[in-house]
Amino acid sequence: MLTTTVQGRTWNFSHAIGHLSGSAEGFLFPYSVVTTDSGFMYVLSRAPDPKEDDGNKRSQPNFKRIGKWKLEDEYISDFAQNDIVWPVSLAFDEKGFLYCTDEIKNMVLKYNSEDQKVFEWGVEGSAEGQFSKPAGIASDLAGHLYVVDAGNHRIQKFTSDGEFIHSWGEFGSERGQFNDPWGITVDSQGFVYVADWGNDRVQKFTGDGEWLQNFGVSSPDALRLNHPSDVAVDSEGDVYVTDWGNKKVQIFDSDGEILTSLYGDATEFSRSAQNFLEVNQDYYKAFKRAKDKSAIGLFARPTSINVTKDDRIIICDATRQRLQVYDKEKGYMDPEYNL
């Protein structure tokens, strides 16, 4: 077990999930992950566009999909292949509806518990309720949705049926301004956190858009954020940021002080990767021939993060085509007894 302990907090690496695959037990650029209280996990495979040949896109299957899994690494099913074009982020609301943003369609898509699309809204533009490359999405306990309208450098707040309520933000680097924002989350108290990608920071707001705090800008140079892509908050108020440019996850306390960083610990193959290699020996032999395997467990470009209600941390390690899972222990004081 690989353990990180600091200031009475302990994070244990648990396991990896998935491998490179266009279908079934794997991912193709896992871009977003969300979980349910009943132990299910939904993973968005964004997948690259088909390659162009003499100016024409080659005919390829649509590998963009939402996969349903059990959290302990058991694949169940895929859906949404025919609905999404260039998806970015997933979120659940309190009633169990799943939402997916699509930055090419400039829409939010809504799915029921049977994984069927029941509604969609949005058109391209800059007016209220319109989008320009919608990215992150999150829901609060009252059922309101917060959508990162990345191209318009703002946050829009909606009802669960897509009715516009409020927006805030504009292009810039001052408090409350944004530069290509990406990820978003809402904590148990209703505070909104936005990964402000282009400004290398996370901003915290009230649910009505009043600025409260910055994360990652007052840290020493070596610890400053570099294009943060997503943010999550655990039950004790610690804040997790996928530091995309620095290839790690940074963890802050609620006051914005840096606690520690996770760099990735998946030194062993996931269950599905092991199954794949057993029946594809050429891939396994190629791996064994590689001289330098030191980076195999590290994050490459972490894009998204989700923290469950029992403080299990799930990180989309997108360009390594997998998820890495950690568990946080509460009230842990003596790390030498947990090694």
Number of C-alpha atoms within 10 A of each C-alpha: 9 13 16 15 19 12 9 12 18 21 20 20 21 18 21 27 27 25 23 19 17 17 16 14 23 24 30 24 26 32 27 31 24 21 22 14 10 8 11 17 22 22 24 27 30 24 21 12 14 14 12 10 8 7 7 9 11 12 9 9 9 17 20 28 25 25 24 21 20 15 18 15 18 16 19 13 14 20 16 18 15 10 14 23 20 18 29 26 30 27 25 22 17 13 12 13 18 20 23 26 30 24 23 16 21 23 24 25 23 23 18 14 10 7 16 13 17 10 13 15 17 18 14 16 14 14 9 13 22 19 29 23 26 33 27 30 28 24 25 20 14 12 16 20 25 26 27 30 28 25 21 22 24 24 24 24 25 18 14 19 13 18 14 15 15 15 19 15 17 18 16 14 14 9 14 21 19 28 21 22 33 31 30 29 25 24 18 14 11 16 17 25 28 29 32 30 24 17 21 22 26 27 25 23 18 14 18 15 18 14 16 14 15 19 25 24 17 14 13 10 9 7 16 19 30 20 23 33 29 31 30 26 26 19 13 11 15 18 25 23 29 31 31 22 17 20 21 24 25 23 23 19 16 14 12 18 15 20 15 18 17 19 16 25 22 22 14 12 18 20 17 20 19 15 12 18 15 12 10 11 11 11 13 14 11 9 13 11 10 8 7 9 11 8 12 15 17 19 27 20 19 33 31 33 28 25 24 18 14 13 18 19 23 26 26 27 29 24 17 21 20 27 30 24 24 23 19 20 16 13 9 15 15 11 14 7 6 13 9
